[in-house]
Amino acid sequence: MTPRIGILKPGSTFPEMILRFGDYDAWFQRVLGVEVECRVWETGPDRNLPDPDAVDGWIVTGARGSVVDPEPETERVLDWIR
């Protein structure tokens, strides 16, 4: 059975990095090294967070924001993780 992995992407990296290497979700998809069904959810104030049980496991990517000085969207994602 192929594991179903969700990638929750709270933000994107810098545009220059995306041009050279892709965004955070692409980095993880490249290095997983196993066959997975990968679903990417991008967060945003107008988007619902996914059902935690929608996949077998989650990878939460980085974002340019800081958890020590979080924006409202960061707080929402941290609540989802908890």
C-alpha positions in Angstrom: 0.0 0.0 0.0 1.4 3.4 -1.0 1.5 5.8 2.0 -0.5 9.0 1.6 1.6 11.9 2.8 0.1 15.4 3.2 2.3 18.5 2.9 1.0 21.5 4.7 2.7 24.6 3.3 2.1 27.6 5.6 4.1 29.9 3.3 6.5 30.0 0.4 10.2 30.6 0.3 11.8 33.6 -1.4 11.0 34.0 -5.1 14.7 33.6 -6.1 14.8 30.3 -4.3 11.6 29.1 -6.0 13.1 29.9 -9.4 16.3 27.9 -8.7 15.0 25.0 -6.6 11.2 25.1 -6.4 9.1 25.8 -3.3 9.2 24.0 0.1 6.8 21.3 -1.0 8.9 20.4 -4.0 12.0 20.0 -1.8 10.2 17.4 0.4 8.8 15.6 -2.6 12.3 15.3 -4.1 14.0 13.9 -1.0 11.3 11.5 0.3 12.9 8.6 -1.6 9.8 6.4 -1.5 6.7 6.3 -3.5 4.1 8.4 -1.9 0.8 10.0 -2.7 1.5 13.6 -2.0 -1.1 16.2 -1.4 -0.2 19.8 -0.9 -2.3 22.3 1.0 -1.4 25.9 1.0 -2.7 27.8 4.0 -4.2 31.3 4.0 -6.8 33.3 5.8 -9.4 32.3 3.2 -8.5 28.6 3.1 -9.6 25.8 5.4 -7.0 23.7 6.9 -7.3 20.0 5.9 -8.7 17.2 7.9 -5.8 15.8 9.9 -7.1 12.2 9.1 -7.1 12.9 5.3 -3.7 11.2 4.9 -1.4 8.8 6.8 1.1 11.4 7.9 1.9 15.1 7.6 5.0 17.2 6.7 4.6 20.8 7.7 7.0 23.0 5.7 8.7 26.1 6.8 7.5 29.6 6.2 9.3 32.9 6.1 7.5 34.1 9.2 8.6 33.5 12.8 7.0 31.4 15.5 8.4 33.8 18.1 6.6 36.7 16.5 3.7 34.9 14.8 1.2 36.3 12.4 -2.5 35.3 12.8 -2.1 32.6 10.1 0.9 31.1 11.9 -1.2 30.8 15.1 -4.0 29.1 13.2 -1.5 26.5 11.8 0.1 25.9 15.2 -3.3 25.2 16.7 -4.0 22.7 13.8 -0.6 21.0 14.6 -1.5 20.7 18.3 
